[in-house]
Amino acid sequence: MRTHRLLPSLLLLGSLSMTAACSSGSSGSSGTATAARPGPSATTAPVRTVDPARIKGLRLVSDNSEDPSCAWATTYPDVPGATAMTDAMKKDVQGRLATFRELCEESSGVAGELNISHQFLVASGDVLGVRLTTLGGGGVGSGLARRTYWYDGGAGAYRTASDLVADGSRDAFLAALKSGLKGREGTDADTLDEAFDNRSSLVGELGDMDFTADGDLRVTFAPGTVGAVPAGSYVVTLSRATVTPWLSAFGRRVQRQTVRPSASLDLGATARPTPAVPTRTASGDDDTDCAQVKCVALTFDDGPSAAYTGTLLTYLDRYDARATFFTVGQNVVAHPELVRAEARGGNEVGNHSWSHPDLTRLTAEQVAHQLNRTSAAIQAATGQAPTLFRPPYGAVNTTVRNATRLSAVLWTLDTEDWKYPDASKVAESVVSKVKRNDVVLMHDIHPTSVAAVPQILRTLSADGYHFVTVSHLRATM
Ligand code: ZN
């Protein structure tokens, strides 16, 4: 069998089932990957979860389409002080997105979906570690790829996964990995010899490594690197005692910060000013009767955004307007204070999945996981569980509906604001078309969409409209 190790792992296309894809994209703390027969250490290794809300100045950089025929959602974190690492993630994400968008144009609607989500592995002391998980990317054999990115605050340098191992220990390290792969289903001696004989290429492909809470090192091989592509990823876990002598000085600091994290993260950066979070509390229940007056429900998807959501809330306050926010779980846990401010201002907080995949491509269990995890994050932030969800890309089917008790909300007026980053065009798309009881689709991850809101509120208020939440509209129209 041929391996595909000559391809850079960024471009590796596996044919993993969506089970593997979702478990990595959405289970967050789990570092397990689906191998044909995952070793016991792959499924039982304890993991340490990182609370991203504690990372000062964190911003998530998101770019999402809402076009089901060319569906993409990419997010990577921007942590103050770790610029070199942020740049590396940005370059990888933008490269994949550019490739995918080209494919979209060539294939007119059969490119599938690109989804890049993130997970913090370590954020303490002078160590930052992030895993980006890429699902899809289009075309035949589209699969799953994962890469870990590391930042060494002590040296002020970006590190790759293979930098966790000392140069002088590479041979011993690789030999241990090879013996850990021997006898696994989907691989054989010839394949392993071929992969491990070409060491320089293999080292470049060791892109996904992290430590368990016990200090063991977990190495994940992407589909096709050491076995057949359909067999999926392989995970080899090296015990703490085995691996520690082979680690670089930075690798040992990462291991230490994983096993026993410091109280806070300090990368030596000057703190990024935290955007103000509006503190206004809406006075009482909304008594607007949409059967008697003209109502419209503005909805904002894909946030919260550290950069723009606070500003949007102050605009809504100014016009005594209420809106509905369909939030993405990975953003909710990064900025619970913004979700709390949304709820406090009398707005409704809905569920827009954990990482913005096309839910109709997932199994019922995966759909439930995407939605339940997000609802739990919303409840933790606001004290109240959501009752509504909006499926990413508006993609919903019977499997999705049956997998949740949340009620699906689509829209009646699409501003296409993600496609046209032009505030006056966005405002015009609403004020020129709106009609009574419309549900308007917008996104608070785009500055131009938020900048359009004052004009929308001003014009429609003057025209007698009341701005209510989706649940309020449904209850009284
Ligand atoms: Zn969306």
Boltz pocket constraint, residues with backbone or C-beta under 6 A from the ligand:
constraints:
  - pocket:
      binder: B
      contacts: [[A, 64], [A, 65], [A, 66], [A, 301], [A, 302], [A, 352], [A, 356], [A, 392], [A, 393]]
      max_distance: 6.0
